[in-house]
Amino acid sequence: MCVCQTMEVGKYGKNATRSGDRGVLLEPFIHQVGGHSSMMRYDDHTVCKPLITREQRFYESLPPEMKEFTPEYKGVVSVCFEGDSDGYINLVAYPYVENEALEQDDMPERDQPRRKHSRRSLHRSSSGTEHKEEKPGLASDSTESIQESKSPRVDLHIHSDVPFQMLDGNSGLSSEKISYNPWSLRCHKQQLSRMRSESKDRKLYKFLLLENVVHHFKLPCVLDLKMGTRQHGDDASEEKAARQMKKCEQSTSATLGVRVCGMQVYQLDTGHYLCRNKYYGRGLSIEGFRNALYQYLHNGIELRKDLFEPVLAKLRSLKAVLERQASYRFYSSSLLIIYDGKDSRAGTFVERRPETRLKRVDGSVPESLQDGGSTEPGSSAQPKVDVRMIDFAHSTFKGFRDDPTVHDGPDMGYVFGLESLINIMEQMREENQ
């Protein structure tokens, strides 16, 4: 099945050109740890996600002081849902042409954005990454291929040099090591299932282009936190509001104003990522949340104490910014905390000489460090960390899109979540000095 005009085969995949424009073959974003919309890799510095008009408008109207804590908004692309002769489904991005793509939320045509994306910027960054025809996708030959089966046709063909392992509910390791965060596969499969079911009525989709906030991290460790004591938007139905309130009441959203929505953390001792998902986060107690945060800051050998100060500085700065945003509400938004698993803690030095390498308690050298890699003794530079707010599909502020509900003061539910996070990290720092 192909819903776009078939033309020559290029390096972006079969049937991946249209109207003389070379499309960009989208790939699943292997470091997606939370959320429900599938994040796609557009190029080394850019990801994209299905467009929701409210979220796009919010990005376009962000206060300047908030932009440090949000991904850069880069515009809109049209995405074509294509099938190739091998039975795989591809998503291909083209320059956005006004009135051509349909909205994800079926907004009237007059309400579509007028911002166009230049054809030139559709070419990928010069990272040397080449795409093969057998890349992304799900098989289009059976309904079962969209389910959670282990059919080889479901294989993403997207690989990381570092394997991922999902922690199960009993805190044991799954037996399977895979080359992408398992949550990214789940979201990707669900997204393609939805798009394929709509393909008879909808040929093009609009996707937001956003900064890839982990692109400058070699081994990105990511914690996705659902922030605030309330998750439903002002426009939620009674049923949805009730469901969201129940989730908050039964999780740390009510007691702390924050809950774990997803996580991946690189382990120096094994050389792979450990992953958690939102279902794990929903069941945590306050103490369980503290333990999850501790696990996120632990590299399998030691607690990354050097991360406390830079992360706390970012969180305090964000808190100060949000306390100045009167009438803003960030319902159902998330906060990403990111650091590089490749960094070594201050005072821990990995030398190239075997006898001085970092060792486990039993004296063995972690496999992930056996090829060398070093940090110069005496280095006092703080590790690179980042804190970003994402997901604004239910956000609002006074005067935004003529929203009928106007809120007073800052979003204290979100601020409460930041305060809880800051307090827990400060306590953890004191306990581990």
Stockholm file with secondary structure:
# STOCKHOLM 1.0

chainA/1-433         MCVCQTMEVGKYGKNATRSGDRGVLLEPFIHQVGGHSSMMRYDDHTVCKPLITREQRFYESLPPEMKEFTPEYKGVVSVCFEGDSDGYINLVAYPYVENEALEQDDMPERDQPRRKHSRRSLHRSSSGTEHKEEKPGLASDSTESIQESKSPRVDLHIHSDVPFQMLDGNSGLSSEKISYNPWSLRCHKQQLSRMRSESKDRKLYKFLLLENVVHHFKLPCVLDLKMGTRQHGDDASEEKAARQMKKCEQSTSATLGVRVCGMQVYQLDTGHYLCRNKYYGRGLSIEGFRNALYQYLHNGIELRKDLFEPVLAKLRSLKAVLERQASYRFYSSSLLIIYDGKDSRAGTFVERRPETRLKRVDGSVPESLQDGGSTEPGSSAQPKVDVRMIDFAHSTFKGFRDDPTVHDGPDMGYVFGLESLINIMEQMREENQ
#=GR chainA/1-433 SS CBCSCCCCCBTTBTTCEETTEECEECEECTTCCSCSSCCEEEETTEEEEECCHHHHHHHHTCCGGGGGGSCCEEEEEEEEEEECTTSBEEEEEEECCTTTSBCTTCCCGGGSCCCCCCSGGGSCCSSCCCCCTTCSCCBSSCGGGGTTCCCGGGCCCCCCSSCEEEBCTTSCBCSCCBSSCHHHHHHHHHHHHHHHHTTTTCSEEEEEEEECTTTTCSSEEEEEEEESSCCSCTTCCHHHHHHHHHHHHTSHHHHHSEEEEEEEEEETTTTEEEEEEHHHHHTCCHHHHHHHHHHHTBCSSSBCGGGHHHHHHHHHHHHHHHTTCTTCEETTCEEEEEEETTCCCTTCCCCSSGGGSCCCTTSCCCGGGTTCCCCCTTCCCCCCEEEEEECCTTEECTTGGGCSCCCCSSCHHHHHHHHHHHHHHHHHHHHTC
#=GC SS_cons         CBCSCCCCCBTTBTTCEETTEECEECEECTTCCSCSSCCEEEETTEEEEECCHHHHHHHHTCCGGGGGGSCCEEEEEEEEEEECTTSBEEEEEEECCTTTSBCTTCCCGGGSCCCCCCSGGGSCCSSCCCCCTTCSCCBSSCGGGGTTCCCGGGCCCCCCSSCEEEBCTTSCBCSCCBSSCHHHHHHHHHHHHHHHHTTTTCSEEEEEEEECTTTTCSSEEEEEEEESSCCSCTTCCHHHHHHHHHHHHTSHHHHHSEEEEEEEEEETTTTEEEEEEHHHHHTCCHHHHHHHHHHHTBCSSSBCGGGHHHHHHHHHHHHHHHTTCTTCEETTCEEEEEEETTCCCTTCCCCSSGGGSCCCTTSCCCGGGTTCCCCCTTCCCCCCEEEEEECCTTEECTTGGGCSCCCCSSCHHHHHHHHHHHHHHHHHHHHTC
//
